[in-house]
Amino acid sequence: MPDVLFYEKEAWTSGFLRLAGIDEAGRGPLAGPVVAAAVVFDSVFLNEELNGVLEGLTDSKATTENRREEFFELLTNSDFVEIGLGIVEAPEIDRINILKATHKAMGAAAEEVGPDYILVDGLAVHGLPCASRNIIKGDALSISISAASIIAKVTRDRIMVKMDAVYPGYGFSDHKGYGTKAHLAALNELGPSALHRQSFKPVYELDQLKLDI
């Protein structure tokens, strides 16, 4: 098992005391926002509870929906955890592209918690407000990033469930905007909604087909 505090300990040893883990949810869907979360733990709490209330906290993709919800409630209601969110909606994703939108969301999340060092999942992110280190598969290797992964995922899922009532018929509460067969079928039947990313290929091709017709 990896030491999920390895990167945190490395940062603390280097003198960084206000460490944030950052991750995102929603780069791939055809609809809805991209959401980034930044999580700052109190270091004493993190060390004491690693094998306590935080045991099992890991990458949101490797966690059941029920466990994600449990960790979300724990993290958002703890006095020892600070959380920042960055949300970029579909129109801006279309305007600046999904990579830039993701980086913008991450920067906004970081700004809310004001860290002195950032651990970020995946490839390097430019424009963050302080020094950072990117970690490939960081959501499984750093507990700070794991926590951010949970917060971003649950926040975005809840947004998409609410949007299901605003834009009925697409099944957003089920697939959360990802390009499932059911979503593509609804998209072909109903056409794109205001929540859809017009620059993403299946949506763009549908609009192009209508223009051709």
N, C-alpha and C positions, 0 to 999 in steps of 0.2 A: 504493500500500500504506500502511495506517495505521502510525504510529509506535507500536508496542506497548509502548514505555516512556514514552509521553507522560505518563500519569497517575502513574506511579511517579516520574518526574523532578519533576513538579509537587509531589508530596508531599515528596520529599527536599529540594527547594528551600525548602519551608515549615518545614523542621526536623524532619519525621517520619522517623526512621531505621529504625524497626522496622515495616515495612509488610507487611500481609497481604492477599492476594487471597482472596476467598471465593466459592464457588459451590455449587450443590446438584445432586443427581440424584435423580429418582424422585418428582416431584410428581404426575405424571399416571397412574402405573400403578394397577391395581385391587388389587394385592397387593404385600406387602413394605414395607420401611422407606423413609423419605426420608433421604438421606445428604448431609451437607454437609462440605466440606473447606475448611480454611484453610491457605494456603501462604505462608511467609515465606522469601524468598530473601536470601542474602548479596548486598549490592548490587554489590560488586566482581565476584563470580562472574557475576551477572546481566548486567552490562555486558560482561564479557569473553566470555561464552559465548552471547550473543544470536544471533550468526551462526555459532556453533560447535555444541556438543552440543545446544543448545536450539533450533536452527534448525528451523522447521516446527511448533513447539509452538503449538497454537491450540485453539479451541473443540473440545471432544470430539465434538460432533455433526458436525464437518467433518473428522474424522480417522478413519482405518480402525481396526478393532479391533486389528490387529497393531501399528500405530503407537501407539495408546493404551497397549497393554501395554509397549511399549518405553519410552515416556516415563514410565510409572508406575514401572518398575524403576529408571530413571535417577534420578527425583526421590526415591523412597523410600530409595535407597541412597547419596545424595549427602550429604557432610558440610556442604554449603553450603545445604541446604534443610531447613526445619523444617515439619512437617505436623501439623495438628490435625484430628480427625474428630468429627463430631456425628451420632448416629444416633437417629432416633425411629421406633419400631415401629408397626405397624398399629393395635393397640388404642389407643395414645395419639393417633394421627392421628384415629381415630374420636371420641375423647373431646374433643379441643380444636380440631379441624378442620385441614386440610392447610396452610393459610397459617401458622397459629400454630405448627404442628409444624415447618414449614420454618424459620421464624425461630428456634425453639428449637434446632434442629440447628445452624444457623449460629452462634448464640451460644455453644453448647457447643464447636464447632470453634475459634472464636476464643479462648475461654478457655484452650484447651490450648497455644496458642502465645504468648499475651500480647503482642499487637501494640500500638503506640501510634497506629496509623491503619489503617483498613480500606478497601479497594476491593471493593465487592460488586456482583455481577451483577444487573441488572434494577432493580426498584423499590426504594425506600428500605426498610430493615429497622430496626425499632425494637427496643431492648433490647440492642444490641451493647455490649461492654464498653469501647469507646473511640470517638473520633470516626470518622466514616465518610463515604464518598462512594459513591453508587450510580451505576452506569453502564449505560444501556440497551445491550444487546448487548455488554456488557463482556467476555464470554468470547472475543470476537474482537478486542477493542480494547486489552486489558491482558494482558500475558503472565502476570502474577501470578494473575489470574482464570482465564486459560486453563489454567494448571497446576492450580488448584483444581478446575476442571471435569473435567480428566482423572482426578485422584485420586478425586473423588466418583463419577464414572461407573464406573471400573474396580472400586472398592471395592464399589459396589452390585451390579454385574454378578456379581462373584464370590460375594457373599452369595446371590444368586438361583440361581446354579448349584448351590451347596451345598444350598439348599432344595429343589431338584428331587428330590434323593434322600430328603429328609424327607417331602415331599408329592408322591409320584409321580403321574403321569397328567395333570398340568396343563401340562406343557411349560415350566416356569419357566426352564430353561437356554436355551431358544430365544427366548422373548419377554420374559423378565425381568419378567413381571408386567403388561406393557402389555395393553390390551384388543384383541388381535388376534382374527381370526375363530377361529383354533384355540383360543385361550384361552377365548373365550366359549363355544365348543362344549363344551370340557372342563368349564367352570363349570356349564353347564346339565346335563351328564351326571352330574357328581360332587357338585355343590353346593359351597358355599364351604368353604375350609379355614381353619385358624386364622391363616394368613398373609394372608388377604384383608381388605380394608378394607370393613367392613360398611356404612359411611356413603356409599360411592361408588355411584352410581346403578345400574349393571348388577348389582352384588352385592345392593344393597338391594331392587331390583325382583324379583330371583330369590327372595329370602327372603319378600317380600311375597306373591308368587304362590303359594308353598307354604302360607303362612298362609291365603290365600283358598280354596285347594283343601281 
